[in-house]
């Protein structure tokens, strides 16, 4: 009986320790939005008067991440984090935004074509 209790206690300690370690790792790992914004602010050096530049950037990136395809988020993150200057990093962000916008425009025209009888749903 003592061995069973000891085994349960050791198991509980291991599970709680692993869970705590995971939470500590997760808390110290920046989100894709945070990582991209940190790099953007490093290479672009915003005006010191823009006190909310980081928070605004993270909010905008979080909105993009929530609405974009996972592969587009990965592509943007890789592009931004590997950029060597502000113009290149800004180009990454602009390109990702345009890709998403053109995708929405394409869906708009697809719906219009379907409604007009030109689509596959005639």
C-alpha positions in Angstrom: 0.0 0.0 0.0 2.9 2.4 0.8 4.4 1.7 -2.6 1.1 2.5 -4.3 0.8 5.8 -2.4 4.5 6.6 -3.1 4.0 5.8 -6.8 0.9 8.0 -7.1 2.7 10.9 -5.3 5.8 10.6 -7.6 3.5 10.4 -10.6 1.6 13.5 -9.5 4.9 15.4 -8.9 6.2 14.4 -12.4 2.9 15.5 -14.1 2.8 18.8 -12.2 6.4 19.4 -12.9 6.0 18.7 -16.6 2.9 20.9 -16.7 4.7 23.7 -14.9 7.6 23.4 -17.3 5.4 23.6 -20.3 3.6 26.7 -18.9 6.9 28.4 -18.2 8.1 27.6 -21.7 4.8 28.8 -23.3 4.9 32.0 -21.3 8.5 32.7 -22.5 7.8 31.9 -26.1 6.5 34.9 -28.1 3.5 34.5 -30.4 4.1 34.9 -34.1 2.6 38.4 -33.9 4.9 39.3 -31.0 8.0 37.9 -32.7 7.2 39.8 -36.0 6.5 43.1 -34.2 9.7 42.9 -32.1 11.7 42.5 -35.3 9.8 45.2 -37.1 10.4 47.7 -34.3 14.1 46.7 -34.3 14.6 47.3 -38.0 12.2 50.2 -38.5 13.0 52.2 -35.3 9.6 54.0 -35.0 9.2 57.5 -33.8 9.7 57.6 -30.0 6.4 59.5 -29.7 4.6 56.4 -31.0 4.3 54.9 -27.5 1.7 52.3 -28.6 3.7 51.2 -31.7 4.3 47.7 -30.3 0.8 47.1 -29.0 -0.8 48.4 -32.2 1.5 46.2 -34.3 0.7 43.1 -32.2 -3.0 43.9 -32.5 -2.8 44.2 -36.3 -0.7 41.1 -36.7 -3.1 39.1 -34.4 -6.0 40.2 -36.6 -4.0 39.0 -39.7 -3.1 35.7 -38.0 -6.8 35.1 -37.1 -8.1 35.6 -40.6 -5.2 34.2 -42.8 -4.4 30.7 -43.8 -1.8 29.1 -41.6 0.7 28.8 -44.5 0.3 32.5 -45.2 1.1 33.3 -41.5 4.2 31.1 -41.7 5.3 32.7 -44.9 4.8 36.2 -43.4 6.6 35.3 -40.2 9.6 33.8 -42.0 9.8 36.8 -44.4 9.6 39.4 -41.6 12.0 37.6 -39.3 14.6 37.1 -42.0 14.3 40.7 -43.3 17.4 42.8 -43.0 15.9 46.2 -43.0 12.7 48.2 -42.6 11.9 48.4 -46.3 12.2 44.6 -46.7 10.1 43.9 -43.5 7.5 46.4 -44.6 7.4 44.7 -48.0 6.7 41.4 -46.3 3.8 42.9 -44.4 2.4 44.7 -47.5 2.7 41.6 -49.6 0.9 39.4 -47.1 -1.9 42.0 -46.8 -2.3 42.3 -50.6 -2.4 38.5 -51.0 -5.2 38.3 -48.4 -7.0 41.2 -50.0 -6.8 39.8 -53.5 -8.0 36.5 -52.2 -11.1 38.2 -50.8 -11.6 40.1 -54.1 -11.4 36.8 -55.9 -14.0 35.3 -53.7 -16.2 38.4 -54.3 -16.0 37.9 -58.0 -16.6 34.2 -57.7 -19.8 34.9 -55.8 -20.9 37.5 -58.3 -20.2 35.1 -61.2 -22.3 32.5 -59.5 -25.1 34.9 -58.9 -25.0 36.1 -62.6 -25.0 32.5 -63.9 -21.4 32.4 -65.0 -20.2 30.2 -62.2 -20.3 26.5 -61.7 -23.7 26.7 -59.8 -25.7 27.7 -63.0 
